[in-house]
Amino acid sequence: MISYLHTTDQVTVQLSLFARYSTLDFTPDVLGDLLFNGIAQNASKTDTAGGLQAEGVYHLSDAHTLRAGVIIEVDRSTSQTRSQVIPLSPVTGLQTSTTPETIVDNGNRTAESYSVYLQDE
C-alpha cells in the first residue's frame, strides 16, 4: 500500500493505491490419498487484487464540511486443479478399475467493486 496525504486550511485529500497477492499450492501423496480417500488432488490457486482509494474533506463554512470518497478494487483469482480418482460404478458403488482417472477443473474469476460516498457534515 502507498498513500499520499495533502492538507491545507480548507482541504484535505488522501490518495491510496493498494495491492494483494496470495497463492496456494498443494501436492498430494498420490498413492496414499488414493488408497485412503479415493481421491488425490493437486491444486494451484492464486489471487491478485489491486485498487485505489481517494478521500477528500472540504470545509465549506462553519456549518458545512463536505466529505467525499471513492474506492475501486479489481480482484482476479485463478484455480488449476487436477484430481486422480478411483472410478466407481454409479449403480453398485463398487470399484470398476484399478487405473485412476484424471479429472481437470480449471477456472478463472474476476470481481470488481466500486464504492462512492458524499457527506455534508
The first five atom37 places (N, CA, C, CB, O) and aatype in JSON, in Angstrom:
{
  "aatype": [12, 9, 15, 18, 10, 8, 16, 16, 3, 5, 19, 16, 19, 5, 10, 15, 10, 13, 0, 1, 18, 15, 16, 10, 3, 13, 16, 14, 3, 19, 10, 7, 3, 10, 10, 13, 2, 7, 9, 0, 5, 2, 0, 15, 11, 16, 3, 16, 0, 7, 7, 10, 5, 0, 6, 7, 19, 18, 8, 10, 15, 3, 0, 8, 16, 10, 1, 0, 7, 19, 9, 9, 6, 19, 3, 1, 15, 16, 15, 5, 16, 1, 15, 5, 19, 9, 14, 10, 15, 14, 19, 16, 7, 10, 5, 16, 15, 16, 16, 14, 6, 16, 9, 19, 3, 2, 7, 2, 1, 16, 0, 6, 15, 18, 15, 19, 18, 10, 5, 3, 6],
  "atom_mask": [
    [1, 1, 1, 1, 1],
    [1, 1, 1, 1, 1],
    [1, 1, 1, 1, 1],
    [1, 1, 1, 1, 1],
    [1, 1, 1, 1, 1],
    [1, 1, 1, 1, 1],
    [1, 1, 1, 1, 1],
    [1, 1, 1, 1, 1],
    [1, 1, 1, 1, 1],
    [1, 1, 1, 1, 1],
    [1, 1, 1, 1, 1],
    [1, 1, 1, 1, 1],
    [1, 1, 1, 1, 1],
    [1, 1, 1, 1, 1],
    [1, 1, 1, 1, 1],
    [1, 1, 1, 1, 1],
    [1, 1, 1, 1, 1],
    [1, 1, 1, 1, 1],
    [1, 1, 1, 1, 1],
    [1, 1, 1, 1, 1],
    [1, 1, 1, 1, 1],
    [1, 1, 1, 1, 1],
    [1, 1, 1, 1, 1],
    [1, 1, 1, 1, 1],
    [1, 1, 1, 1, 1],
    [1, 1, 1, 1, 1],
    [1, 1, 1, 1, 1],
    [1, 1, 1, 1, 1],
    [1, 1, 1, 1, 1],
    [1, 1, 1, 1, 1],
    [1, 1, 1, 1, 1],
    [1, 1, 1, 0, 1],
    [1, 1, 1, 1, 1],
    [1, 1, 1, 1, 1],
    [1, 1, 1, 1, 1],
    [1, 1, 1, 1, 1],
    [1, 1, 1, 1, 1],
    [1, 1, 1, 0, 1],
    [1, 1, 1, 1, 1],
    [1, 1, 1, 1, 1],
    [1, 1, 1, 1, 1],
    [1, 1, 1, 1, 1],
    [1, 1, 1, 1, 1],
    [1, 1, 1, 1, 1],
    [1, 1, 1, 1, 1],
    [1, 1, 1, 1, 1],
    [1, 1, 1, 1, 1],
    [1, 1, 1, 1, 1],
    [1, 1, 1, 1, 1],
    [1, 1, 1, 0, 1],
    [1, 1, 1, 0, 1],
    [1, 1, 1, 1, 1],
    [1, 1, 1, 1, 1],
    [1, 1, 1, 1, 1],
    [1, 1, 1, 1, 1],
    [1, 1, 1, 0, 1],
    [1, 1, 1, 1, 1],
    [1, 1, 1, 1, 1],
    [1, 1, 1, 1, 1],
    [1, 1, 1, 1, 1],
    [1, 1, 1, 1, 1],
    [1, 1, 1, 1, 1],
    [1, 1, 1, 1, 1],
    [1, 1, 1, 1, 1],
    [1, 1, 1, 1, 1],
    [1, 1, 1, 1, 1],
    [1, 1, 1, 1, 1],
    [1, 1, 1, 1, 1],
    [1, 1, 1, 0, 1],
    [1, 1, 1, 1, 1],
    [1, 1, 1, 1, 1],
    [1, 1, 1, 1, 1],
    [1, 1, 1, 1, 1],
    [1, 1, 1, 1, 1],
    [1, 1, 1, 1, 1],
    [1, 1, 1, 1, 1],
    [1, 1, 1, 1, 1],
    [1, 1, 1, 1, 1],
    [1, 1, 1, 1, 1],
    [1, 1, 1, 1, 1],
    [1, 1, 1, 1, 1],
    [1, 1, 1, 1, 1],
    [1, 1, 1, 1, 1],
    [1, 1, 1, 1, 1],
    [1, 1, 1, 1, 1],
    [1, 1, 1, 1, 1],
    [1, 1, 1, 1, 1],
    [1, 1, 1, 1, 1],
    [1, 1, 1, 1, 1],
    [1, 1, 1, 1, 1],
    [1, 1, 1, 1, 1],
    [1, 1, 1, 1, 1],
    [1, 1, 1, 0, 1],
    [1, 1, 1, 1, 1],
    [1, 1, 1, 1, 1],
    [1, 1, 1, 1, 1],
    [1, 1, 1, 1, 1],
    [1, 1, 1, 1, 1],
    [1, 1, 1, 1, 1],
    [1, 1, 1, 1, 1],
    [1, 1, 1, 1, 1],
    [1, 1, 1, 1, 1],
    [1, 1, 1, 1, 1],
    [1, 1, 1, 1, 1],
    [1, 1, 1, 1, 1],
    [1, 1, 1, 1, 1],
    [1, 1, 1, 0, 1],
    [1, 1, 1, 1, 1],
    [1, 1, 1, 1, 1],
    [1, 1, 1, 1, 1],
    [1, 1, 1, 1, 1],
    [1, 1, 1, 1, 1],
    [1, 1, 1, 1, 1],
    [1, 1, 1, 1, 1],
    [1, 1, 1, 1, 1],
    [1, 1, 1, 1, 1],
    [1, 1, 1, 1, 1],
    [1, 1, 1, 1, 1],
    [1, 1, 1, 1, 1],
    [1, 1, 1, 1, 1],
    [1, 1, 1, 1, 1]
  ],
  "atom_positions": [
    [[0.84, -1.16, 0.0], [0.0, 0.0, 0.0], [0.9, 1.23, 0.0], [-0.97, -0.01, 1.22], [1.95, 1.26, 0.65]],
    [[0.48, 2.24, -0.74], [1.18, 3.52, -0.74], [0.11, 4.62, -0.7], [2.11, 3.66, -2.0], [-0.91, 4.54, -1.39]],
    [[0.35, 5.63, 0.11], [-0.63, 6.7, 0.3], [0.03, 8.07, 0.18], [-1.33, 6.57, 1.66], [1.23, 8.24, 0.43]],
    [[-0.8, 9.04, -0.22], [-0.37, 10.43, -0.29], [-1.43, 11.26, 0.43], [-0.17, 10.9, -1.8], [-2.63, 11.11, 0.16]],
    [[-1.01, 12.13, 1.33], [-1.92, 12.99, 2.1], [-1.48, 14.43, 1.92], [-1.93, 12.6, 3.61], [-0.31, 14.77, 2.07]],
    [[-2.46, 15.28, 1.58], [-2.2, 16.72, 1.43], [-3.27, 17.48, 2.2], [-2.18, 17.14, -0.09], [-4.46, 17.21, 2.06]],
    [[-2.82, 18.45, 3.03], [-3.75, 19.22, 3.86], [-3.45, 20.71, 3.73], [-3.65, 18.77, 5.33], [-2.3, 21.14, 3.77]],
    [[-4.54, 21.49, 3.58], [-4.46, 22.95, 3.66], [-5.48, 23.39, 4.7], [-4.72, 23.63, 2.25], [-6.06, 22.56, 5.39]],
    [[-5.7, 24.69, 4.82], [-6.67, 25.19, 5.8], [-8.08, 24.7, 5.51], [-6.66, 26.72, 5.82], [-8.84, 24.42, 6.43]],
    [[-8.45, 24.59, 4.23], [-9.81, 24.22, 3.88], [-9.95, 22.82, 3.3], [-10.35, 25.2, 2.9], [-11.04, 22.25, 3.33]],
    [[-8.88, 22.25, 2.78], [-8.99, 20.99, 2.03], [-8.0, 19.96, 2.57], [-8.74, 21.23, 0.53], [-6.85, 20.27, 2.88]],
    [[-8.49, 18.73, 2.68], [-7.63, 17.58, 2.97], [-7.94, 16.51, 1.93], [-7.86, 17.03, 4.44], [-9.1, 16.17, 1.7]],
    [[-6.89, 15.98, 1.29], [-7.05, 14.95, 0.26], [-6.09, 13.81, 0.57], [-6.79, 15.54, -1.17], [-4.93, 14.03, 0.91]],
    [[-6.59, 12.59, 0.44], [-5.74, 11.42, 0.61], [-5.99, 10.47, -0.55], [-6.0, 10.71, 1.97], [-7.14, 10.17, -0.87]],
    [[-4.92, 10.01, -1.19], [-4.98, 9.02, -2.27], [-4.16, 7.81, -1.86], [-4.46, 9.62, -3.62], [-3.04, 7.95, -1.36]],
    [[-4.71, 6.63, -2.05], [-4.0, 5.4, -1.69], [-4.13, 4.38, -2.81], [-4.55, 4.82, -0.36], [-5.2, 4.21, -3.39]],
    [[-3.04, 3.72, -3.11], [-3.02, 2.58, -4.01], [-2.69, 1.34, -3.19], [-1.99, 2.78, -5.18], [-1.83, 1.39, -2.31]],
    [[-3.37, 0.25, -3.48], [-3.1, -0.98, -2.71], [-3.11, -2.19, -3.63], [-4.14, -1.15, -1.57], [-3.73, -2.18, -4.69]],
    [[-2.4, -3.22, -3.19], [-2.33, -4.47, -3.94], [-2.17, -5.63, -2.97], [-1.16, -4.45, -4.97], [-1.64, -5.47, -1.87]],
    [[-2.63, -6.8, -3.4], [-2.52, -8.01, -2.58], [-2.31, -9.2, -3.51], [-3.8, -8.2, -1.67], [-2.92, -9.27, -4.58]],
    [[-1.46, -10.13, -3.1], [-1.22, -11.35, -3.86], [-1.17, -12.52, -2.9], [0.09, -11.25, -4.7], [-0.48, -12.46, -1.88]],
    [[-1.87, -13.58, -3.21], [-1.79, -14.79, -2.39], [-1.78, -16.01, -3.31], [-2.98, -14.87, -1.37], [-2.3, -15.98, -4.42]],
    [[-1.17, -17.07, -2.8], [-1.07, -18.29, -3.6], [-1.17, -19.51, -2.68], [0.25, -18.32, -4.4], [-0.81, -19.47, -1.51]],
    [[-1.67, -20.58, -3.25], [-1.76, -21.86, -2.55], [-1.37, -22.95, -3.52], [-3.2, -22.1, -1.97], [-1.9, -23.01, -4.63]],
    [[-0.45, -23.79, -3.13], [-0.06, -24.95, -3.92], [-0.12, -26.18, -3.03], [1.38, -24.77, -4.54], [0.45, -26.2, -1.93]],
    [[-0.82, -27.21, -3.5], [-0.93, -28.46, -2.73], [-0.61, -29.62, -3.66], [-2.35, -28.62, -2.1], [-1.21, -29.77, -4.72]],
    [[0.33, -30.44, -3.24], [0.69, -31.65, -3.96], [0.46, -32.83, -3.03], [2.18, -31.61, -4.46], [1.05, -32.89, -1.95]],
    [[-0.4, -33.77, -3.42], [-0.75, -34.87, -2.53], [0.27, -36.01, -2.55], [-2.11, -35.4, -2.9], [1.15, -36.08, -3.41]],
    [[0.12, -36.89, -1.58], [0.76, -38.2, -1.6], [-0.19, -39.06, -2.44], [1.02, -38.8, -0.11], [-1.15, -39.62, -1.9]],
    [[0.06, -39.16, -3.73], [-0.92, -39.73, -4.66], [-1.37, -41.13, -4.24], [-0.32, -39.79, -6.06], [-2.57, -41.37, -4.13]],
    [[-0.46, -42.04, -4.01], [-0.85, -43.41, -3.66], [-1.58, -43.46, -2.33], [0.38, -44.31, -3.62], [-2.62, -44.11, -2.2]],
    [[-1.03, -42.77, -1.33], [-1.67, -42.79, -0.01], [-3.06, -42.16, -0.03], [0.0, 0.0, 0.0], [-3.99, -42.71, 0.56]],
    [[-3.21, -41.01, -0.7], [-4.52, -40.36, -0.76], [-5.52, -41.2, -1.55], [-4.39, -38.98, -1.38], [-6.68, -41.3, -1.17]],
    [[-5.08, -41.8, -2.65], [-5.99, -42.65, -3.43], [-6.47, -43.85, -2.62], [-5.3, -43.13, -4.71], [-7.66, -44.16, -2.62]],
    [[-5.55, -44.51, -1.93], [-5.93, -45.69, -1.15], [-6.8, -45.33, 0.05], [-4.68, -46.44, -0.68], [-7.74, -46.06, 0.37]],
    [[-6.49, -44.22, 0.72], [-7.21, -43.87, 1.95], [-8.5, -43.08, 1.67], [-6.31, -43.05, 2.87], [-9.54, -43.35, 2.27]],
    [[-8.43, -42.1, 0.73], [-9.56, -41.21, 0.48], [-10.3, -41.48, -0.83], [-9.1, -39.8, 0.49], [-11.44, -41.05, -1.0]],
    [[-9.65, -42.19, -1.75], [-10.26, -42.42, -3.06], [-10.04, -41.26, -4.02], [0.0, 0.0, 0.0], [-10.53, -41.3, -5.15]],
    [[-9.31, -40.23, -3.59], [-9.02, -39.09, -4.45], [-7.67, -38.5, -4.05], [-10.14, -38.02, -4.35], [-7.34, -38.42, -2.86]],
    [[-6.89, -38.08, -5.05], [-5.63, -37.38, -4.81], [-5.68, -36.13, -5.66], [-4.37, -38.28, -5.17], [-5.65, -36.19, -6.89]],
    [[-5.75, -34.98, -5.01], [-5.96, -33.72, -5.72], [-4.73, -32.83, -5.67], [-7.16, -32.99, -5.14], [-4.2, -32.54, -4.6]],
    [[-4.29, -32.39, -6.84], [-3.19, -31.44, -6.98], [-3.83, -30.09, -7.29], [-2.16, -31.89, -8.1], [-4.51, -29.94, -8.3]],
    [[-3.6, -29.09, -6.42], [-4.27, -27.81, -6.58], [-3.26, -26.67, -6.58], [-5.3, -27.6, -5.48], [-2.31, -26.66, -5.8]],
    [[-3.5, -25.71, -7.46], [-2.71, -24.49, -7.52], [-3.68, -23.33, -7.68], [-1.65, -24.53, -8.69], [-4.42, -23.26, -8.67]],
    [[-3.69, -22.42, -6.71], [-4.63, -21.3, -6.74], [-3.87, -20.0, -6.48], [-5.76, -21.49, -5.7], [-2.97, -19.96, -5.64]],
    [[-4.24, -18.95, -7.19], [-3.66, -17.63, -6.97], [-4.77, -16.59, -6.92], [-2.63, -17.29, -8.08], [-5.83, -16.76, -7.52]],
    [[-4.5, -15.52, -6.2], [-5.44, -14.41, -6.12], [-4.64, -13.11, -6.13], [-6.35, -14.51, -4.84], [-3.73, -12.92, -5.32]],
    [[-4.99, -12.22, -7.05], [-4.32, -10.93, -7.17], [-5.39, -9.85, -7.14], [-3.47, -10.85, -8.47], [-6.37, -9.91, -7.87]],
    [[-5.17, -8.85, -6.29], [-6.12, -7.75, -6.2], [-5.37, -6.43, -6.16], [-7.02, -7.89, -4.94], [-4.23, -6.36, -5.7]],
    [[-6.01, -5.4, -6.66], [-5.41, -4.07, -6.62], [-6.5, -3.03, -6.67], [0.0, 0.0, 0.0], [-7.61, -3.29, -7.16]],
    [[-6.2, -1.85, -6.17], [-7.22, -0.83, -6.19], [-6.73, 0.55, -5.81], [0.0, 0.0, 0.0], [-5.54, 0.78, -5.57]],
    [[-7.7, 1.45, -5.76], [-7.46, 2.84, -5.47], [-8.51, 3.32, -4.48], [-7.49, 3.69, -6.76], [-9.69, 3.0, -4.6]],
    [[-8.07, 4.09, -3.51], [-8.98, 4.73, -2.56], [-8.63, 6.22, -2.55], [-8.87, 4.1, -1.11], [-7.47, 6.59, -2.37]],
    [[-9.63, 7.07, -2.73], [-9.43, 8.52, -2.71], [-10.49, 9.14, -1.82], [-9.49, 9.12, -4.16], [-11.68, 8.85, -1.96]],
    [[-10.06, 10.0, -0.9], [-10.99, 10.67, 0.0], [-10.61, 12.13, 0.13], [-11.01, 9.98, 1.39], [-9.43, 12.5, 0.04]],
    [[-11.62, 12.95, 0.35], [-11.35, 14.37, 0.5], [-12.32, 15.02, 1.47], [0.0, 0.0, 0.0], [-13.44, 14.56, 1.66]],
    [[-11.84, 16.11, 2.08], [-12.65, 16.9, 3.01], [-12.49, 18.37, 2.59], [-12.2, 16.68, 4.53], [-11.39, 18.84, 2.34]],
    [[-13.64, 19.07, 2.51], [-13.62, 20.5, 2.17], [-14.45, 21.25, 3.21], [-14.18, 20.75, 0.73], [-15.65, 21.0, 3.35]],
    [[-13.81, 22.17, 3.95], [-14.51, 22.97, 4.96], [-15.16, 24.15, 4.24], [-13.52, 23.47, 6.08], [-14.52, 25.18, 3.98]],
    [[-16.44, 23.98, 3.93], [-17.18, 24.98, 3.17], [-17.48, 26.22, 4.02], [-18.48, 24.38, 2.64], [-17.31, 27.35, 3.57]],
    [[-17.94, 25.99, 5.24], [-18.23, 27.07, 6.18], [-18.24, 26.47, 7.58], [-19.6, 27.77, 5.85], [-17.98, 25.28, 7.75]],
    [[-18.53, 27.3, 8.59], [-18.62, 26.78, 9.96], [-19.75, 25.76, 10.1], [-18.82, 27.93, 10.95], [-19.7, 24.89, 10.96]],
    [[-20.76, 25.88, 9.26], [-21.92, 24.99, 9.35], [-21.84, 23.79, 8.41], [-23.18, 25.78, 9.06], [-22.62, 22.84, 8.56]],
    [[-20.92, 23.81, 7.46], [-20.87, 22.73, 6.47], [-19.44, 22.28, 6.2], [-21.53, 23.18, 5.16], [-18.56, 23.09, 5.9]],
    [[-19.23, 20.98, 6.3], [-17.99, 20.34, 5.88], [-18.37, 19.22, 4.92], [-17.15, 19.81, 7.11], [-19.09, 18.3, 5.3]],
    [[-17.88, 19.29, 3.71], [-18.18, 18.26, 2.71], [-17.1, 17.18, 2.75], [-18.29, 18.87, 1.29], [-15.91, 17.48, 2.79]],
    [[-17.54, 15.94, 2.74], [-16.63, 14.79, 2.69], [-17.07, 13.91, 1.51], [-16.65, 13.98, 4.06], [-18.26, 13.73, 1.26]],
    [[-16.08, 13.38, 0.8], [-16.38, 12.51, -0.33], [-15.27, 11.48, -0.48], [-16.54, 13.33, -1.64], [-14.15, 11.69, -0.03]],
    [[-15.62, 10.37, -1.11], [-14.62, 9.33, -1.31], [-15.04, 8.33, -2.36], [0.0, 0.0, 0.0], [-16.22, 8.22, -2.71]],
    [[-14.06, 7.61, -2.84], [-14.3, 6.56, -3.82], [-13.3, 5.43, -3.56], [-14.18, 7.11, -5.28], [-12.14, 5.67, -3.22]],
    [[-13.77, 4.2, -3.73], [-12.9, 3.01, -3.64], [-13.18, 2.15, -4.88], [-13.15, 2.2, -2.3], [-14.33, 1.84, -5.19]],
    [[-12.12, 1.78, -5.57], [-12.22, 0.91, -6.74], [-11.26, -0.26, -6.51], [-11.89, 1.68, -8.08], [-10.09, -0.05, -6.19]],
    [[-11.78, -1.49, -6.68], [-10.93, -2.68, -6.49], [-11.24, -3.71, -7.56], [-11.14, -3.29, -5.07], [-12.4, -3.93, -7.92]],
    [[-10.18, -4.33, -8.08], [-10.31, -5.43, -9.03], [-9.58, -6.64, -8.44], [-9.73, -5.04, -10.46], [-8.43, -6.53, -8.01]],
    [[-10.26, -7.78, -8.42], [-9.73, -9.0, -7.81], [-9.8, -10.12, -8.84], [-10.52, -9.38, -6.5], [-10.87, -10.41, -9.37]],
    [[-8.67, -10.76, -9.11], [-8.58, -11.84, -10.1], [-8.09, -13.11, -9.43], [-7.65, -11.44, -11.27], [-7.01, -13.13, -8.84]],
    [[-8.87, -14.17, -9.53], [-8.45, -15.46, -8.96], [-8.36, -16.5, -10.07], [-9.45, -15.93, -7.86], [-9.13, -16.49, -11.03]],
    [[-7.39, -17.39, -9.92], [-7.14, -18.46, -10.88], [-7.02, -19.77, -10.11], [-5.85, -18.18, -11.72], [-6.36, -19.84, -9.07]],
    [[-7.66, -20.8, -10.63], [-7.61, -22.11, -9.99], [-7.28, -23.17, -11.03], [-8.96, -22.44, -9.29], [-7.93, -23.26, -12.07]],
    [[-6.26, -23.96, -10.74], [-5.89, -25.09, -11.59], [-5.86, -26.33, -10.7], [-4.5, -24.86, -12.3], [-5.0, -26.47, -9.83]],
    [[-6.81, -27.21, -10.93], [-6.96, -28.39, -10.08], [-6.99, -29.65, -10.95], [-8.25, -28.29, -9.21], [-7.73, -29.72, -11.94]],
    [[-6.19, -30.62, -10.57], [-6.17, -31.92, -11.25], [-6.35, -32.99, -10.18], [-4.83, -32.13, -12.05], [-5.56, -33.1, -9.25]],
    [[-7.39, -33.77, -10.33], [-7.7, -34.81, -9.35], [-7.59, -36.19, -9.98], [-9.11, -34.61, -8.75], [-8.07, -36.41, -11.1]],
    [[-6.96, -37.11, -9.26], [-6.96, -38.5, -9.68], [-7.93, -39.23, -8.76], [-5.51, -39.13, -9.63], [-7.86, -39.11, -7.53]],
    [[-8.84, -39.98, -9.36], [-9.87, -40.67, -8.6], [-9.93, -42.13, -9.01], [-11.24, -40.01, -8.79], [-9.54, -42.51, -10.11]],
    [[-10.43, -42.94, -8.08], [-10.68, -44.35, -8.39], [-12.11, -44.44, -8.91], [-10.46, -45.28, -7.11], [-13.05, -44.07, -8.21]],
    [[-12.28, -44.93, -10.15], [-13.63, -44.99, -10.72], [-14.51, -46.0, -9.99], [-13.55, -45.34, -12.2], [-14.09, -47.11, -9.67]],
    [[-15.77, -45.58, -9.73], [-16.76, -46.42, -9.08], [-17.98, -46.56, -9.97], [-17.16, -45.85, -7.7], [-18.27, -45.68, -10.78]],
    [[-18.68, -47.64, -9.82], [-19.92, -47.86, -10.56], [-21.02, -46.98, -9.97], [-20.34, -49.36, -10.54], [-21.19, -46.95, -8.75]],
    [[-21.78, -46.24, -10.8], [-22.86, -45.42, -10.26], [-24.02, -46.26, -9.71], [-23.39, -44.49, -11.34], [-24.82, -45.77, -8.92]],
    [[-24.09, -47.52, -10.12], [-25.18, -48.39, -9.66], [-24.81, -49.09, -8.36], [-25.51, -49.43, -10.74], [-25.58, -49.05, -7.39]],
    [[-23.64, -49.73, -8.33], [-23.28, -50.55, -7.17], [-22.37, -49.8, -6.19], [-22.6, -51.82, -7.62], [-22.3, -50.16, -5.02]],
    [[-21.67, -48.76, -6.67], [-20.72, -48.05, -5.82], [-19.42, -48.81, -5.64], [0.0, 0.0, 0.0], [-18.58, -48.42, -4.83]],
    [[-19.24, -49.88, -6.39], [-18.02, -50.67, -6.3], [-16.99, -50.19, -7.32], [-18.33, -52.16, -6.51], [-17.33, -49.63, -8.36]],
    [[-15.72, -50.43, -7.0], [-14.62, -50.04, -7.86], [-14.72, -50.78, -9.2], [-13.26, -50.33, -7.18], [-14.93, -51.99, -9.23]],
    [[-14.56, -50.01, -10.32], [-14.7, -50.61, -11.65], [-13.37, -50.79, -12.36], [-15.62, -49.77, -12.5], [-13.3, -51.48, -13.38]],
    [[-12.29, -50.17, -11.83], [-10.99, -50.25, -12.48], [-9.9, -50.02, -11.44], [-10.87, -49.23, -13.63], [-10.13, -49.4, -10.4]],
    [[-8.71, -50.54, -11.73], [-7.57, -50.29, -10.85], [-6.72, -49.12, -11.36], [-6.7, -51.54, -10.74], [-5.77, -48.72, -10.7]],
    [[-7.08, -48.58, -12.51], [-6.36, -47.43, -13.08], [-7.09, -46.15, -12.71], [-6.22, -47.57, -14.63], [-8.26, -45.99, -13.07]],
    [[-6.44, -45.24, -12.01], [-7.1, -43.98, -11.64], [-7.43, -43.13, -12.87], [-6.21, -43.18, -10.68], [-6.71, -43.14, -13.86]],
    [[-8.53, -42.4, -12.78], [-8.92, -41.45, -13.82], [-8.53, -40.05, -13.36], [-10.46, -41.54, -14.13], [-8.55, -39.75, -12.16]],
    [[-8.19, -39.2, -14.32], [-7.82, -37.81, -14.01], [-8.95, -36.88, -14.41], [-6.51, -37.41, -14.73], [-9.47, -36.95, -15.52]],
    [[-9.33, -36.02, -13.48], [-10.36, -35.01, -13.72], [-9.71, -33.64, -13.58], [-11.58, -35.18, -12.73], [-9.1, -33.34, -12.55]],
    [[-9.83, -32.82, -14.61], [-9.25, -31.48, -14.6], [-10.37, -30.46, -14.38], [-8.48, -31.18, -15.94], [-11.41, -30.51, -15.03]],
    [[-10.14, -29.54, -13.45], [-11.12, -28.48, -13.16], [-10.37, -27.16, -12.99], [-11.97, -28.83, -11.87], [-9.94, -26.82, -11.89]],
    [[-10.21, -26.44, -14.09], [-9.5, -25.16, -14.07], [-10.51, -24.03, -14.25], [-8.41, -25.11, -15.18], [-11.53, -24.2, -14.92]],
    [[-10.22, -22.89, -13.66], [-11.12, -21.76, -13.82], [-10.49, -20.46, -13.39], [0.0, 0.0, 0.0], [-9.5, -20.43, -12.67]],
    [[-11.1, -19.37, -13.85], [-10.67, -18.01, -13.52], [-11.9, -17.17, -13.21], [-9.84, -17.38, -14.67], [-12.97, -17.38, -13.78]],
    [[-11.75, -16.23, -12.32], [-12.83, -15.3, -11.98], [-12.24, -13.92, -11.76], [-13.61, -15.78, -10.72], [-11.13, -13.77, -11.23]],
    [[-12.99, -12.91, -12.16], [-12.62, -11.52, -11.9], [-13.79, -10.85, -11.22], [-12.21, -10.77, -13.21], [-14.93, -10.94, -11.69]],
    [[-13.51, -10.17, -10.12], [-14.54, -9.42, -9.39], [-14.12, -7.96, -9.33], [-14.77, -10.01, -7.95], [-12.95, -7.65, -9.12]],
    [[-15.08, -7.08, -9.5], [-14.83, -5.65, -9.41], [-15.76, -5.05, -8.37], [-15.02, -4.96, -10.79], [-16.92, -5.43, -8.26]],
    [[-15.23, -4.1, -7.62], [-16.01, -3.44, -6.58], [-15.82, -1.94, -6.69], [-15.6, -3.95, -5.15], [-14.69, -1.45, -6.8]],
    [[-16.93, -1.2, -6.67], [-16.91, 0.25, -6.76], [-17.76, 0.83, -5.63], [-17.42, 0.73, -8.15], [-18.89, 0.4, -5.42]],
    [[-17.22, 1.8, -4.92], [-17.96, 2.46, -3.84], [-17.71, 3.96, -3.92], [-17.54, 1.9, -2.44], [-16.6, 4.4, -4.17]],
    [[-18.78, 4.73, -3.69], [-18.68, 6.19, -3.69], [-19.53, 6.71, -2.55], [-19.14, 6.8, -5.06], [-20.61, 6.18, -2.27]],
    [[-19.05, 7.76, -1.88], [-19.89, 8.39, -0.87], [-19.7, 9.9, -0.9], [-19.57, 7.84, 0.53], [-18.66, 10.4, -1.33]],
    [[-20.73, 10.61, -0.44], [-20.72, 12.06, -0.33], [-21.47, 12.41, 0.95], [-21.36, 12.76, -1.61], [-22.57, 11.9, 1.18]],
    [[-20.89, 13.26, 1.78], [-21.49, 13.59, 3.06], [-21.37, 15.09, 3.31], [-20.82, 12.8, 4.21], [-20.33, 15.69, 3.05]],
    [[-22.46, 15.69, 3.82], [-22.44, 17.08, 4.27], [-22.54, 17.05, 5.78], [-23.61, 17.94, 3.64], [-23.6, 16.76, 6.34]],
    [[-21.45, 17.36, 6.44], [-21.41, 17.29, 7.91], [-21.82, 18.62, 8.5], [-19.99, 16.9, 8.41], [-21.85, 18.77, 9.72]]
  ]
}
